[in-house]
Amino acid sequence: MPEPDPRVMAILAEALALSDTAARAAYLDRACGCNAAHRASVEALLGAHSATAGFVDPDTTSALVVPLPTDATGAYAPGAPAAPGP
């Protein structure tokens, strides 16, 4: 996979900070100018971002945490009983 273009990633970060659709479009007009490749890349990434919104519910991620077994000092100790979960 090729490294992402830093300029595209910077434009994407700024665009994601704008929740207003019209403001985002105006920003992309200014930031991408006549660079159609940058505009297409940013719009594709914005589309992927919105398509995955809500994919992982932040309220359920704590259930994914698996406590590791530790010793009395809190250091990882294979074979020790696991610490109680959240």
N, C-alpha and C positions, 0 to 999 in steps of 0.2 A: 504494500500500500504506500503510495507516495506521501511525502510529508505535506501537511496542509500549508497553503500559502499564508504567511504571517499577515499580510495585508487583508486577505479575505477573512481571516479569523478575527482581526481587529474590528473590521466592519461588522461582522456577525455579532460580536460582543456588544457593540454600541447599539445595533439594531434590536437585539434582544432586550435591551434596557428600555426601549420605547414600546409602550403598550398600545398607543394610539396608532391605528393602521395608516392614517393619512400622514402622521408625523414620521412613521417608519419609512413610508414610500418616499417622502420628501428627502429624508436623510439618505436613503439609498441613491436617489438621483444625484445628490451632492457628492457623496462618498465614492460612488462608482464612476460617475461622469460618463464618458463614452466607452468605458471598458466593459463590453458586453459579457466577457468571460467572467469577470469578477461578479457582476450583477447576477448572472445565471448561477454561479456557485453559491453566493450568499442566499439567493432565493431558494435554492434546493436545500441548503442547510436549515433555513428557517422553516421550510415545509416539513423536513424530517423532525425538527425540534417540536413543532406543534403536533405532529402525528404521534409522537411518543409522550406527550404531556399526560400525566396521570398514569403512566405505565406502572410505576411503582408508587404505591400509596405510602407516604412518609409515616402514617400512623401504624402501618403494619411492619415496618422494617425492624423494629426492636425484636420482633419474634424471630428474626433471622440470626440474631446474635447467639452464638454458642459459647458458653463459658468454658474456659480452659482449666485443666487441673493445675492447682497451684499449691505451693507449700505454705508454711506459716508466715513467711515473709512476703508472700504475694508473687514470688518468682514461679515461672512455669516449671511444673514438676510432672513429667510423664508418669503415669501410674497412680498418681494421687487422686483422691476424689475430686470431682469437678466442683467448682464454686457455684453457689446458687445463682440462677439467672436473674435478669431484671424483673 
